[in-house]
Amino acid sequence: MNEIGYSEILKFHSLISFCFTYQSTEPVHHMEIKKDQTPLIFDKIYESYDQMNHIISLGLDKRWRKKFVKLLKNRDYDVVIDLASGTGDLLVELAALNAKHYYAIDPSVKMLTLAETKFYCADFINASAESMPFNNNSVDLITISFGIRNFPDMKKAFDEMYRILNNNGIVSIMEFSIPEFFLFRWGFLIYLKAIIPLLVTIFRKNKQAYKYLQESILDFGRNIKVTELLEESGFIITKKKKLTLGVVSIYSCKKINNN
Ligand SMILES: C[S@@+](CC[C@H](N)C(=O)[O-])C[C@H]1O[C@@H](n2cnc3c(N)ncnc32)[C@H](O)[C@@H]1O
């Protein structure tokens, strides 16, 4: 058997053992790319971000965003912030809520530049979740889709959201998660570790950026206790919902002002 044959078998073996040994409770995975560099990564891939999003998610990302917004339709909102707005695909769906003011916040200037071409009725703010230029108790709803796992200091971001939200204000978060049922989990891990890199090679996209995508999903699924952090910041979790076999989770939370 030639060298390529051996290296393929080794890769396959390490993939299968990774799937078998993956435990959501073991914080053994270390990210090579630091999260404070993420706005720079998104600045590099902004032009192909939407296209690759649709390819990698097999077109499901559009459906996930629609479902996410549908869950928010049960009340009226004056001020809505789409945080980590990126190229604004969620912002476009949020128009269905008929809020009075929309803001899109993101530290990546280039991602926001694209968002501005899709939605004219919002203010676009170049800022990070950890420090947002809003007064205390001035916002009704904050949405975050596929952004939370990039925040370098998630607790600080939740404290900041708590500060700017009105009493009874809502944070709704949609993020990738690792399915609990072992067969779905293995399928998802194989997709992340083997199929996505293949798609990135076929479409000749930035390998480092998509390695970051893979690592940040695994890191978030394994190490981040998002509901505990939200509760520590003062939120109560009102709903948790899983989509597409648990590949995506939605967390809805409310600010309850104890003062
Ligand atoms: C995967 S994109 C998600 C974009 C969009 N919400 C969507 O549904 O496609 C993640 C976004 O998070 C942004 N981001 C990274 N660090 C952030 C931070 N500290 N605060 C706010 N946004 C951040 C990135 O610039 C990027 O645009």
The ligand as an SDF file (V2000), in Angstrom:
LIG
                    3D

 27 29  0  0  0  0  0  0  0  0999 V2000
  -21.0060   33.6740   11.7210 C   0  0  0  0  0  0  0  0  0  0  0  0
  -21.2670   35.4090   11.6290 S   0  0  0  0  0  0  0  0  0  0  0  0
  -23.0070   35.5150   11.8940 C   0  0  0  0  0  0  0  0  0  0  0  0
  -23.6380   36.5800   11.0770 C   0  0  0  0  0  0  0  0  0  0  0  0
  -25.1650   36.6020   11.0400 C   0  0  0  0  0  0  0  0  0  0  0  0
  -25.7550   36.8880   12.3280 N   0  0  0  0  0  0  0  0  0  0  0  0
  -25.7660   35.3600   10.4450 C   0  0  0  0  0  0  0  0  0  0  0  0
  -26.7790   34.8590   10.9530 O   0  0  0  0  0  0  0  0  0  0  0  0
  -25.2400   34.9010    9.4140 O   0  0  0  0  0  0  0  0  0  0  0  0
  -20.6130   35.9240   13.1640 C   0  0  0  0  0  0  0  0  0  0  0  0
  -20.4610   37.4240   13.3180 C   0  0  0  0  0  0  0  0  0  0  0  0
  -20.0700   37.6850   14.6840 O   0  0  0  0  0  0  0  0  0  0  0  0
  -19.3000   38.8650   14.6620 C   0  0  0  0  0  0  0  0  0  0  0  0
  -18.5510   39.0420   15.9290 N   0  0  0  0  0  0  0  0  0  0  0  0
  -17.3440   38.5390   16.2580 C   0  0  0  0  0  0  0  0  0  0  0  0
  -16.9880   38.9430   17.4920 N   0  0  0  0  0  0  0  0  0  0  0  0
  -18.0090   39.7260   17.9540 C   0  0  0  0  0  0  0  0  0  0  0  0
  -18.2340   40.4670   19.1550 C   0  0  0  0  0  0  0  0  0  0  0  0
  -17.3400   40.4610   20.1450 N   0  0  0  0  0  0  0  0  0  0  0  0
  -19.3610   41.2030   19.2700 N   0  0  0  0  0  0  0  0  0  0  0  0
  -20.2830   41.2040   18.2680 C   0  0  0  0  0  0  0  0  0  0  0  0
  -20.1320   40.5160   17.1130 N   0  0  0  0  0  0  0  0  0  0  0  0
  -19.0180   39.7910   16.9460 C   0  0  0  0  0  0  0  0  0  0  0  0
  -18.3980   38.6660   13.4420 C   0  0  0  0  0  0  0  0  0  0  0  0
  -17.8040   39.8660   13.0030 O   0  0  0  0  0  0  0  0  0  0  0  0
  -19.3790   38.0520   12.4450 C   0  0  0  0  0  0  0  0  0  0  0  0
  -19.9470   39.0120   11.5990 O   0  0  0  0  0  0  0  0  0  0  0  0
  1  2  1  0
  2  3  1  0
  2 10  1  0
  3  4  1  0
  4  5  1  0
  5  6  1  0
  5  7  1  0
  7  8  2  0
  7  9  1  0
 10 11  1  0
 11 12  1  0
 11 26  1  0
 12 13  1  0
 13 14  1  0
 13 24  1  0
 14 15  1  0
 14 23  1  0
 15 16  2  0
 16 17  1  0
 17 18  1  0
 17 23  2  0
 18 19  1  0
 18 20  2  0
 20 21  1  0
 21 22  2  0
 22 23  1  0
 24 25  1  0
 24 26  1  0
 26 27  1  0
M  CHG  2   2   1   9  -1
M  END
$$$$
